[in-house]
Amino acid sequence: MEDHSLLSRRTILRRSAAIPAASIALGTAAHAQEAAGMPPAIPESMKTPGGPFLNPPYGLPSAFEKAVVRVLPAGNNPFPTGSRTPLQSLHGIITPNGLFFERHHSGVPTINPDQHRLMVHGLVERPRVLSMSDLVRFPSVSKVHFLECSGNSSSQYPGLAGKTAQEIHGLLSCVEWTGVKLSTILAEVGVDKKAKWILAEGADAAAMTRSIPMDLAMREGILAYAQNGEKLRPEQGYPLRLLLPGIEGNMSIKWLRRLKIGEKPFYTREETSKYTDLQPDGSSFEFTFIMDVKSVILAPSGGQKIAKGFHEITGVAWTGYGRIKAVDISVDGGRTWRQATLQEPVLSKALTRFRFPWQWDGSPTIIQSRAIDEAGNVQPIRKKLVERRGANHIYHYNAIQSWKVSESGEVSNVHA
């Protein structure tokens, strides 16, 4: 398969030079100078001293990046329950804490960490009530993992909806999580041999609760108290949340206050009336925890406009089954596919950035990405996914995203 990982500097410059002069924005004298081949003008920032140090004390992005924000879902919901990450505006694989998506069931509680407690009880030898001071004394781990709401992209099941990557796929983020292994705490309390399930409960007004298989919890579960080097934000579960890598986000209980150990699933409201997968025959799958292999091109993507010439197609891929093995790119609506370059690091159950060089000739086309993970799972086309699950399905949408590039260069969401 052809390797598109590198282009020579000369090739890039030659292709860049081929961009028509009309496509260059000449809104300022500085741009006009550059277009004429003259040295750039000295900017004002080099003529006067900059702003004061430590203003404000907690650093903020540049004022020129004020449009890079989370957004609420479309519609007139008087009490929105989530916000979406601006995936198309980010780089690499790490989501800044202030842009991590939100999903709440009864708002964001205000919790004093000095008063917060985690109770661990049920089928255990030594029930414990742990303070945050107790928890941070245990050996810590730091792992980079994605978190995705199982309802992410679900608007695409019944039909065409949403314009941008943020609107369609923005219930997805990836950070470095720091905390205590759940297995460490379970070893501390001594789990009974009969125990097979854990009930995790949050301290929000909804008392969000989910049943978790013991083997899943023991394998990779983390009691997280920090992300990206700082304590959790309130909307991310401050001061403590459960993190289950690769598993639907609803199970990573925020504001965690209780772990009850039992023999069977607890069948809470959230896993009976919600978070089950309705099948075409009317039956439902109860527990479909793992998030399927998925990818999305972020540049070019919906809502953007591109010029004729060279572009680097880039996006992210992820899977709850481990590492991404490969990402294929099509620039002709799925008729042919070529392999993209995976940008390091390629981590288990984390976002993986991919890149692919593309020379757009100005003709209308459809671009797509198709991810394959190390377990052999391949991202499906939408038609096959809907045929298998039906249009009444809500969760775990992972079909190939298609972006249409019009002759004018405008990019829009389509089903292909």
C-alpha positions in Angstrom: 0.0 0.0 0.0 1.3 3.4 -0.9 2.9 5.4 2.0 1.6 8.9 2.2 3.3 9.7 5.5 5.8 12.2 4.1 5.9 14.8 1.4 9.1 16.6 0.4 9.4 20.3 1.3 9.8 21.1 -2.4 6.6 19.3 -3.3 4.6 21.1 -0.6 6.0 24.5 -1.7 5.3 23.7 -5.3 1.7 22.8 -4.5 1.2 25.8 -2.3 2.4 28.0 -5.1 -0.2 26.6 -7.4 -3.0 28.0 -5.3 -4.6 30.9 -7.3 -3.9 34.4 -6.1 -7.6 35.0 -5.8 -7.7 32.5 -3.0 -5.3 34.6 -0.9 -7.0 37.0 1.5 -5.6 40.4 1.0 -7.5 42.3 3.7 -4.4 44.1 5.0 -1.3 45.8 3.8 0.8 43.1 5.4 -1.0 40.4 3.3 -0.5 42.5 0.2 3.3 42.8 0.9 3.6 39.0 1.4 1.6 38.3 -1.8 4.1 40.6 -3.7 7.0 38.6 -2.3 8.1 41.4 0.0 9.3 40.8 3.7 6.4 40.9 6.2 5.8 44.2 7.9 6.9 44.6 11.5 3.8 43.8 13.7 2.6 46.2 16.4 3.4 43.5 19.0 7.1 44.1 18.4 6.9 47.8 18.9 5.4 48.0 22.4 5.9 46.0 25.6 3.4 43.2 26.2 0.8 42.8 29.0 1.6 42.2 32.7 2.8 38.9 34.0 0.3 36.6 35.7 -2.7 38.5 34.5 -5.0 36.7 35.1 -3.5 34.2 37.6 -5.2 31.3 35.9 -4.1 31.2 32.3 -6.6 31.7 29.5 -6.5 31.1 25.7 -5.7 34.0 23.4 -8.5 36.3 22.7 -8.2 35.3 19.0 -9.4 31.8 20.0 -12.6 32.9 21.7 -14.7 31.0 19.2 -13.2 27.6 20.3 -15.8 26.7 22.9 -18.2 24.0 23.9 -21.7 24.3 22.5 -25.1 23.3 23.7 -27.3 21.0 21.5 -29.5 22.5 18.9 -33.1 23.3 19.8 -35.0 25.1 22.5 -34.4 22.8 25.5 -35.0 25.0 28.6 -32.7 22.7 30.6 -29.9 21.3 28.4 -28.2 18.3 29.8 -24.9 18.3 27.9 -22.4 20.3 25.9 -20.1 19.3 23.0 -16.4 19.5 22.5 -15.2 21.5 19.4 -13.3 18.6 17.9 -12.6 20.3 14.6 -10.7 23.1 16.4 -8.4 20.9 18.4 -4.9 19.4 17.7 -3.3 16.2 18.7 -5.3 13.9 21.0 -5.7 15.7 24.3 -8.8 17.7 25.1 -8.2 20.8 27.2 -10.1 20.6 30.5 -12.2 23.6 29.7 -13.4 22.0 26.4 -14.2 18.5 27.8 -17.8 17.6 26.8 -20.5 17.6 29.5 -23.4 15.3 30.2 -25.6 15.7 33.3 -28.8 14.2 34.6 -29.6 16.7 37.3 -27.2 19.6 36.9 -23.7 20.1 38.4 -23.6 19.7 42.2 -21.3 21.9 44.4 -19.3 19.5 46.6 -16.8 20.4 49.3 -13.9 17.8 49.0 -13.3 17.9 52.7 -16.8 16.7 53.3 -17.0 14.2 50.5 -16.8 10.4 51.3 -16.7 7.2 49.4 -18.5 4.3 51.0 -17.5 0.8 49.9 -19.7 -2.0 51.3 -21.8 -5.1 50.4 -20.0 -8.4 49.9 -16.7 -7.3 51.4 -14.7 -8.3 54.4 -13.8 -4.8 55.6 -16.4 -2.1 54.7 -14.8 1.3 54.5 -15.8 4.9 54.3 -12.9 6.8 52.6 -12.3 10.5 52.6 -10.4 12.3 49.7 -7.4 12.5 52.0 -7.5 8.7 52.4 -7.8 8.1 48.7 -4.9 10.3 47.6 -2.6 8.4 49.9 -3.0 5.2 47.8 -0.6 4.6 44.9 -1.7 6.6 41.9 -1.8 5.9 38.2 -2.0 8.3 35.2 -3.5 7.0 31.9 -4.6 8.7 28.7 -8.1 7.5 27.7 -11.1 8.8 25.7 -14.5 9.1 27.2 -17.6 9.0 24.8 -21.2 9.3 25.6 -23.0 6.2 24.2 -25.5 8.6 22.6 -22.8 10.4 20.7 -23.7 10.8 17.0 -27.1 9.1 17.5 -28.8 11.9 15.6 -27.6 10.1 12.4 -29.6 7.0 13.0 -33.0 8.3 11.8 -31.7 10.7 9.1 -29.4 13.5 8.3 -28.8 15.9 11.2 -26.1 18.3 12.3 -23.6 20.3 10.4 -20.2 20.3 12.1 -18.0 17.6 13.7 -18.8 19.2 17.0 -22.5 19.1 16.6 -22.5 15.5 15.4 -19.7 13.8 17.3 -18.8 16.3 20.1 -19.8 14.1 23.0 -16.3 12.8 22.9 -13.1 13.9 24.7 -9.7 12.5 25.6 -7.5 13.4 28.6 -4.9 12.1 31.0 -6.7 10.7 34.0 -5.0 10.4 37.4 -6.3 8.5 40.4 -6.3 5.2 42.2 -6.8 1.8 40.6 -10.3 0.5 41.5 -8.7 -2.9 42.0 -6.5 -1.3 44.7 -9.5 -0.2 46.7 -11.3 -3.5 46.2 -8.2 -5.3 47.5 -8.2 -3.0 50.5 -11.8 -4.0 51.5 -11.5 -7.7 50.6 -14.1 -8.7 48.0 -16.1 -11.9 48.7 -15.6 -14.7 46.2 -19.4 -14.6 45.4 -19.2 -11.0 44.2 -19.7 -10.5 40.5 -21.1 -7.0 40.2 -20.6 -3.5 41.6 -23.2 -0.7 42.0 -21.6 2.7 41.5 -23.6 5.7 42.7 -23.0 9.4 42.3 -23.7 12.3 44.7 -25.7 14.4 42.3 -29.5 15.0 42.8 -30.2 12.2 40.3 -28.1 9.7 42.4 -26.9 8.3 39.1 -26.3 4.6 39.5 -25.0 1.8 37.2 -24.1 -1.8 37.5 -20.6 -2.8 36.6 -19.2 -6.3 36.1 -16.5 -7.1 38.6 -14.1 -8.3 36.0 -14.4 -5.1 34.0 -13.9 -3.0 37.2 -10.9 -5.0 38.3 -9.2 -4.8 34.8 -8.9 -1.1 34.2 -11.2 0.9 36.5 -9.8 4.1 38.0 -11.1 6.3 40.8 -10.0 9.5 39.2 -9.5 12.8 41.1 -7.5 14.7 38.4 -7.3 15.2 34.7 -4.6 16.8 32.6 -2.6 17.5 35.7 -5.2 19.4 37.7 -8.1 18.4 39.9 -11.3 17.4 38.1 -13.6 20.2 37.1 -17.0 20.3 38.8 -18.8 19.3 35.6 -16.4 16.3 35.3 -17.2 14.9 38.7 -15.2 16.9 41.3 -13.8 15.7 43.6 -14.1 12.0 42.5 -15.4 10.0 39.6 -15.2 6.5 38.3 -13.4 6.0 35.0 -13.9 2.9 32.9 -11.7 3.1 29.8 -13.4 2.2 26.5 -16.8 1.8 28.1 -19.9 4.0 27.5 -19.5 7.3 29.4 -22.7 6.9 31.5 -20.9 4.2 33.5 -18.0 6.4 34.5 -20.1 7.7 37.4 -19.3 11.3 38.4 -19.3 12.7 42.0 -18.8 9.1 43.1 -20.0 8.4 46.7 -20.8 4.7 46.9 -19.6 1.3 45.7 -21.8 -1.6 46.7 -20.5 -5.1 45.9 -23.1 -7.8 45.0 -23.7 -11.1 43.2 -26.0 -9.8 40.4 -26.7 -6.7 38.4 -28.7 -4.1 40.3 -31.0 -3.1 37.4 -31.2 0.6 38.1 -33.4 3.0 36.2 -30.5 4.1 34.0 -29.9 0.5 32.7 -33.5 -0.5 32.3 -35.5 2.5 31.0 -32.3 4.0 29.5 -29.0 2.8 28.1 -30.4 -0.4 26.5 -30.3 -1.1 22.8 -33.7 -1.5 21.2 -33.6 -4.0 18.4 -35.8 -4.0 15.2 -38.0 -6.9 16.7 -38.8 -4.9 19.8 -36.4 -6.7 22.1 -33.5 -4.9 23.8 -29.9 -5.7 24.6 -29.3 -5.0 28.3 -25.6 -4.5 28.6 -23.6 -3.3 25.6 -20.8 -1.5 27.5 -17.9 -1.3 25.0 -17.7 1.6 22.6 -17.2 0.4 19.0 -14.4 1.4 16.6 -15.0 4.8 15.1 -13.3 7.7 13.3 -14.1 11.1 12.0 -12.3 13.5 9.6 -12.0 16.9 11.3 -10.2 18.9 8.6 -11.8 19.4 6.2 -15.1 18.9 7.9 -18.7 20.2 8.0 -19.0 24.0 8.2 -15.5 24.6 6.8 -14.5 25.9 3.3 -11.4 25.0 1.5 -9.5 26.2 -1.5 -8.3 24.2 -4.5 -4.9 22.7 -4.0 -3.0 20.7 -1.3 -4.6 19.8 2.0 -3.7 17.5 4.8 -6.7 15.5 5.7 -6.6 14.9 9.5 -8.9 13.5 12.1 -9.2 11.1 15.1 -10.0 7.4 15.5 -10.8 5.5 18.7 -12.1 2.1 19.9 -13.1 0.5 23.2 -11.4 -2.7 22.1 -7.8 -1.4 22.5 -5.6 0.3 19.9 -6.3 1.6 16.5 -4.6 -0.6 13.9 -5.2 1.4 10.8 -7.3 4.2 9.2 -8.3 4.2 5.6 -9.2 7.4 3.6 -11.4 7.7 0.6 -11.6 10.9 -1.4 -14.1 9.6 -4.0 -17.1 8.6 -1.9 -15.9 5.1 -0.9 -15.0 3.8 -4.3 -11.3 3.5 -3.4 -9.4 3.6 -0.1 -5.8 4.4 0.8 -4.1 4.1 4.2 -3.5 7.2 6.4 -0.5 7.7 8.6 -1.2 7.2 12.3 0.4 9.9 14.4 2.2 8.9 17.5 1.4 8.1 20.3 -1.0 5.3 19.4 -2.5 4.3 22.8 -5.0 1.8 24.0 -8.5 3.2 24.4 -7.4 6.7 23.5 -7.9 9.0 20.6 -5.4 8.4 17.7 -4.7 11.2 15.3 -4.4 10.3 11.6 -3.1 12.3 8.6 -3.4 11.9 4.8 -2.0 14.2 2.1 -4.6 15.3 -0.5 -4.4 17.4 -3.7 -8.0 18.7 -4.3 -8.6 19.4 -8.0 -11.7 21.5 -7.3 -14.2 18.8 -8.4 -17.1 18.0 -6.1 -16.4 14.9 -4.0 -17.1 13.0 -0.8 -14.3 12.3 1.7 -14.5 9.6 4.4 -12.4 7.8 7.0 -12.7 4.1 8.0 -11.0 2.8 11.2 -9.8 -0.7 12.0 -8.8 -1.7 15.5 -6.4 -4.4 16.8 -9.3 -6.7 17.6 -10.2 -6.7 13.8 -13.3 -4.6 14.1 -14.0 -2.4 11.0 -16.0 0.8 11.1 -19.2 0.1 9.0 -21.0 2.2 6.4 -24.2 3.8 7.7 -26.6 1.8 5.5 -25.3 -1.5 6.9 -25.4 -0.3 10.5 -29.0 1.0 10.3 -30.1 -2.2 8.5 -28.7 -4.3 11.4 -29.9 -2.1 14.3 -32.9 -0.3 12.9 -33.8 3.4 12.9 -35.2 3.3 16.5 -31.7 2.5 17.9 -30.3 5.3 20.0 -26.9 4.3 21.3 -23.5 3.2 20.0 -23.6 4.9 16.5 -20.2 4.3 14.8 -20.9 4.5 11.1 -18.5 6.1 8.6 -18.9 9.9 8.5 -19.2 11.3 5.0 -18.3 14.9 4.3 -19.3 16.4 0.9 -16.9 18.9 -0.6 -18.8 21.1 -3.1 -17.3 22.8 -6.2 -17.1 26.0 -4.1 -15.1 24.3 -1.5 -17.9 24.3 1.2 -17.9 21.1 3.3 -21.2 19.6 4.5 -22.6 16.5 6.3 -24.1 13.9 4.0 -25.0 10.2 4.1 -23.3 8.1 1.5 
